[in-house]
């Protein structure tokens, strides 16, 4: 279950990814398979080669790419790697909004 994202954000994320850029979108997420993760960041691109290059930059194995969502292959980022990548990508708004540094205010 995903929540905490505005419709406009989702539309912009999909548009950027469909244009072949790597788009990042963080949202609250509950999944019994990952009880310690309350958020996930999707890193998606319709250009699979661009996504693979981006993943190599962060040492993400290509076999971690999820191909199951309508022409938008993506990585699911959790925990420390999620925070590290968002910091390196300058996504401070997502870090702050979802309290990824552990702060609650």
C-alpha positions as a LaTeX table, in Angstrom:
\begin{tabular}{lrrr}
\hline
Residue & $x$ (\AA) & $y$ (\AA) & $z$ (\AA) \\
\hline
Unk1 & 0.00 & 0.00 & 0.00 \\
Unk2 & 1.40 & 3.40 & $-1.00$ \\
Unk3 & 0.36 & 6.80 & 0.30 \\
Unk4 & 1.64 & 10.30 & 0.96 \\
Unk5 & 2.02 & 11.43 & $-2.65$ \\
Unk6 & 0.10 & 14.16 & $-4.43$ \\
Unk7 & $-1.47$ & 13.31 & $-7.78$ \\
Unk8 & 0.58 & 16.05 & $-9.47$ \\
Unk9 & 3.80 & 14.51 & $-8.12$ \\
Unk10 & 2.87 & 11.11 & $-9.48$ \\
Unk11 & 2.04 & 12.56 & $-12.89$ \\
Unk12 & 5.36 & 14.47 & $-13.03$ \\
Unk13 & 7.26 & 11.35 & $-11.93$ \\
Unk14 & 5.67 & 9.20 & $-14.62$ \\
Unk15 & 6.18 & 11.85 & $-17.31$ \\
Unk16 & 9.88 & 12.25 & $-16.50$ \\
Unk17 & 10.41 & 8.47 & $-16.43$ \\
Unk18 & 8.47 & 7.93 & $-19.66$ \\
Unk19 & 10.75 & 10.51 & $-21.35$ \\
Unk20 & 13.72 & 8.29 & $-20.52$ \\
Unk21 & 15.08 & 10.22 & $-17.56$ \\
Unk22 & 15.59 & 8.59 & $-14.18$ \\
Unk23 & 12.78 & 9.86 & $-11.97$ \\
Unk24 & 12.67 & 9.50 & $-8.19$ \\
Unk25 & 9.52 & 9.33 & $-6.10$ \\
Unk26 & 9.38 & 8.61 & $-2.38$ \\
Unk27 & 6.20 & 7.58 & $-0.61$ \\
Unk28 & 4.98 & 5.96 & 2.56 \\
Unk29 & 4.61 & 2.26 & 2.06 \\
Unk30 & 3.53 & $-0.69$ & 4.14 \\
Unk31 & 4.40 & $-4.21$ & 3.11 \\
Unk32 & 4.46 & $-7.17$ & 5.48 \\
Unk33 & 7.56 & $-8.48$ & 3.68 \\
Unk34 & 9.51 & $-5.41$ & 4.86 \\
Unk35 & 8.31 & $-4.65$ & 8.40 \\
Unk36 & 11.18 & $-2.23$ & 9.14 \\
Unk37 & 10.55 & $-0.04$ & 6.09 \\
Unk38 & 7.91 & 2.66 & 6.22 \\
Unk39 & 8.94 & 4.39 & 2.99 \\
Unk40 & 10.27 & 3.42 & $-0.40$ \\
Unk41 & 11.79 & 5.46 & $-3.19$ \\
Unk42 & 11.08 & 4.39 & $-6.75$ \\
Unk43 & 13.86 & 5.14 & $-9.24$ \\
Unk44 & 12.27 & 4.59 & $-12.65$ \\
Unk45 & 12.99 & 5.13 & $-16.33$ \\
Unk46 & 11.46 & 3.84 & $-19.54$ \\
Unk47 & 15.02 & 3.88 & $-20.94$ \\
Unk48 & 16.30 & 0.65 & $-19.42$ \\
Unk49 & 19.91 & 1.36 & $-20.39$ \\
Unk50 & 19.76 & 4.76 & $-18.67$ \\
Unk51 & 18.31 & 3.08 & $-15.57$ \\
Unk52 & 21.06 & 0.45 & $-15.57$ \\
Unk53 & 23.77 & 3.14 & $-15.90$ \\
Unk54 & 22.18 & 5.08 & $-13.06$ \\
Unk55 & 22.03 & 1.93 & $-10.94$ \\
Unk56 & 25.71 & 1.16 & $-11.57$ \\
Unk57 & 26.58 & 4.63 & $-10.30$ \\
Unk58 & 25.13 & 3.53 & $-6.93$ \\
Unk59 & 26.36 & $-0.09$ & $-7.14$ \\
Unk60 & 22.82 & $-1.46$ & $-7.55$ \\
Unk61 & 22.71 & $-4.87$ & $-9.23$ \\
Unk62 & 20.73 & $-4.95$ & $-12.47$ \\
Unk63 & 18.76 & $-7.94$ & $-11.21$ \\
Unk64 & 17.18 & $-5.63$ & $-8.61$ \\
Unk65 & 15.24 & $-3.85$ & $-11.35$ \\
Unk66 & 11.49 & $-4.50$ & $-11.11$ \\
Unk67 & 9.96 & $-4.89$ & $-14.58$ \\
Unk68 & 6.40 & $-5.47$ & $-13.39$ \\
Unk69 & 4.84 & $-2.00$ & $-13.72$ \\
Unk70 & 3.53 & $-0.96$ & $-17.15$ \\
Unk71 & 6.64 & $-0.02$ & $-19.10$ \\
Unk72 & 8.27 & 1.71 & $-16.14$ \\
Unk73 & 11.09 & $-0.49$ & $-14.87$ \\
Unk74 & 12.37 & 0.72 & $-11.52$ \\
Unk75 & 14.52 & 0.11 & $-8.50$ \\
Unk76 & 12.91 & 0.08 & $-5.06$ \\
Unk77 & 15.17 & 1.86 & $-2.58$ \\
Unk78 & 14.91 & 1.35 & 1.19 \\
Unk79 & 16.76 & 2.29 & 4.35 \\
Unk80 & 20.34 & 3.53 & 4.28 \\
Unk81 & 20.78 & 3.24 & 0.50 \\
Unk82 & 17.53 & 5.16 & 0.00 \\
Unk83 & 18.78 & 8.03 & 2.15 \\
Unk84 & 22.28 & 8.00 & 0.61 \\
Unk85 & 20.93 & 8.16 & $-2.95$ \\
Unk86 & 18.37 & 10.86 & $-2.17$ \\
Unk87 & 21.12 & 12.94 & $-0.56$ \\
Unk88 & 23.45 & 12.47 & $-3.53$ \\
Unk89 & 20.60 & 13.34 & $-5.92$ \\
Unk90 & 19.75 & 16.46 & $-3.88$ \\
Unk91 & 16.19 & 15.37 & $-3.11$ \\
Unk92 & 16.05 & 17.22 & 0.21 \\
Unk93 & 12.31 & 17.80 & $-0.05$ \\
Unk94 & 11.67 & 14.05 & $-0.09$ \\
Unk95 & 14.17 & 13.43 & 2.72 \\
Unk96 & 12.53 & 16.07 & 4.92 \\
Unk97 & 8.91 & 15.28 & 4.11 \\
Unk98 & 9.31 & 11.59 & 4.89 \\
Unk99 & 11.63 & 12.11 & 7.88 \\
Unk100 & 14.31 & 9.87 & 6.41 \\
Unk101 & 17.01 & 11.14 & 8.74 \\
Unk102 & 14.97 & 9.92 & 11.68 \\
Unk103 & 13.73 & 13.34 & 12.76 \\
Unk104 & 10.04 & 13.63 & 13.55 \\
Unk105 & 9.52 & 17.37 & 13.32 \\
\hline
\end{tabular}
